[in-house]
Amino acid sequence: EVHLAESGGGSVQAGESLTLSCVVSGFVGLGRGSLSWFRHAPGKEREGVAAINGDGTTYYSDSVTERFTISHDNDKSTLYLQMNSLKPEDTATYFCAADESLIASLVIGYPQAVRLISYWGQGTQVTVSS
């Protein structure tokens, strides 16, 4: 059984940094699929912000590129999202996601990918104040 558990959310001021973690268990599909971070703000669609393939290739949405960094520690089975220079518009619930078939470029580049993702965490809230 695949289980994703996020942590690290919180409330920060604009310009500050935050690191999210996601412990991934039972997922053996990273070789052909990907791990990713999505976010869901009130009144908006859930969007993919960062994704990583098994070979370490990463993709980012335009809204977070050069501010956020996704990484995966195989030994710890943990996915990370380092978020720098946070803005109030980054306020959202952040979800860890995994899929055995969707590669990172499709997770970020294909808006309908959110409907195809196989596994989701429960989310962690990030609030950025101005």
Secondary structure, DSSP 8 states (H G I E B T S, - for coil): --EEEEE--EEEETT--EEEEEEEES---TTTSEEEEEEE-TTS--EEEEEEETT--EEE-TTTTTTEEEEEETTTTEEEEEE-S--GGG-EEEEEEEESS--HHHHHH-GGGGGT--EE---EEEEEE-
